[in-house]
Amino acid sequence: MNDDAIEAERSGEPTDRLFSLYSIGDREICIITEWDRSATTILFPEEY
């Protein structure tokens, strides 16, 4: 899904958010970047 969003952006089309999930120790964090790259949000999965 992230690859599709990046490819659409390269083509000049509106895109979706970029979403990443990382494990740090025994915790996970989500990183969400808005389609227009205006904001990036970092939160725990239970906050999503």
Backbone bond lengths (Angstrom), bond angles and torsions (degrees), N, CA, C in turn:
res aa  C-N    CA-C-N  psi(-1)  N-CA   C-N-CA  omega(-1)  CA-C   N-CA-C  phi
1 M - - - 1.439 - - 1.531 110.54 -
2 N 1.351 116.82 -42.26 1.459 119.92 176.79 1.521 110.82 -62.55
3 D 1.338 116.55 -41.27 1.466 119.87 178.91 1.528 110.95 -60.45
4 D 1.341 116.45 -41.32 1.471 120.37 178.69 1.528 110.92 -63.16
5 A 1.338 116.87 -40.90 1.463 120.72 179.67 1.523 111.19 -64.24
6 I 1.320 117.07 -41.45 1.465 120.78 -179.92 1.528 110.45 -68.63
7 E 1.318 117.17 -41.25 1.468 120.71 178.88 1.531 110.81 -64.63
8 A 1.320 117.80 -41.31 1.468 120.72 177.72 1.519 110.68 -62.82
9 E 1.329 116.97 -39.13 1.471 120.31 178.38 1.522 110.40 -62.91
10 R 1.311 117.27 -41.38 1.472 120.86 178.19 1.522 111.52 -61.78
11 S 1.327 116.51 -29.87 1.464 121.48 179.89 1.518 112.30 -85.28
12 G 1.335 117.22 -1.40 1.447 121.09 179.28 1.515 114.32 83.82
13 E 1.327 117.22 13.77 1.458 121.63 179.67 1.526 110.24 -95.10
14 P 1.335 117.30 153.29 1.461 118.95 172.65 1.529 109.60 -59.02
15 T 1.287 116.56 146.18 1.458 119.76 -174.99 1.518 111.20 -122.65
16 D 1.303 114.28 173.39 1.462 121.53 175.44 1.520 109.56 -91.58
17 R 1.304 115.00 173.56 1.459 120.80 174.03 1.526 110.07 -65.41
18 L 1.321 115.23 154.82 1.456 120.99 170.19 1.520 107.09 -98.18
19 F 1.313 116.52 134.78 1.453 121.63 -176.17 1.519 109.25 -128.24
20 S 1.336 116.51 130.41 1.460 121.54 176.93 1.519 109.23 -131.77
21 L 1.317 115.47 147.39 1.457 121.93 177.00 1.520 107.38 -128.30
22 Y 1.328 116.52 124.23 1.458 122.12 -177.91 1.514 110.07 -122.36
23 S 1.323 115.88 144.47 1.463 122.16 173.26 1.513 108.56 -100.74
24 I 1.323 115.26 129.74 1.458 121.75 176.37 1.521 106.15 -128.25
25 G 1.321 115.67 105.94 1.455 119.05 -173.25 1.514 108.73 64.00
26 D 1.322 116.40 -127.07 1.461 120.21 179.04 1.523 112.45 -98.57
27 R 1.333 117.91 10.64 1.466 123.11 179.28 1.516 110.32 -110.55
28 E 1.311 116.04 156.56 1.458 122.21 172.62 1.516 108.19 -119.17
29 I 1.333 116.11 148.26 1.456 120.88 173.66 1.528 108.73 -129.94
30 C 1.318 115.31 147.37 1.465 122.16 176.93 1.523 107.90 -105.72
31 I 1.321 116.03 139.04 1.459 121.78 173.92 1.521 106.53 -124.35
32 I 1.326 115.35 120.87 1.462 121.59 -176.81 1.525 108.17 -122.23
33 T 1.334 115.82 124.05 1.464 121.40 177.49 1.521 108.11 -111.70
34 E 1.330 115.83 128.59 1.461 120.94 -178.41 1.527 110.93 -63.28
35 W 1.324 115.33 157.29 1.461 121.52 -174.48 1.516 112.47 -58.14
36 D 1.332 117.51 -33.45 1.464 120.42 -178.28 1.527 112.17 -95.28
37 R 1.327 115.83 7.78 1.479 124.04 178.51 1.524 111.90 63.22
38 S 1.339 117.39 23.27 1.454 121.87 -179.29 1.516 113.07 -79.09
39 A 1.329 116.72 -20.69 1.463 119.80 -178.39 1.518 110.02 -154.91
40 T 1.308 114.83 146.03 1.458 122.14 172.35 1.519 107.16 -124.72
41 T 1.335 115.79 131.79 1.455 122.29 -177.88 1.513 108.95 -116.05
42 I 1.326 116.24 135.18 1.463 122.06 176.91 1.525 107.28 -118.07
43 L 1.338 116.37 125.82 1.449 119.44 178.90 1.521 111.48 -154.81
44 F 1.312 115.44 168.01 1.454 121.55 177.05 1.524 108.49 -82.85
45 P 1.347 118.41 149.42 1.467 120.58 -177.28 1.529 113.45 -53.01
46 E 1.319 118.11 -35.87 1.466 119.60 -179.13 1.530 112.46 -69.24
47 E 1.326 117.50 -14.39 1.466 121.87 176.88 1.524 112.53 -89.58
48 Y 1.328 117.45 -12.03 1.460 121.86 -175.41 1.495 111.05 -77.75
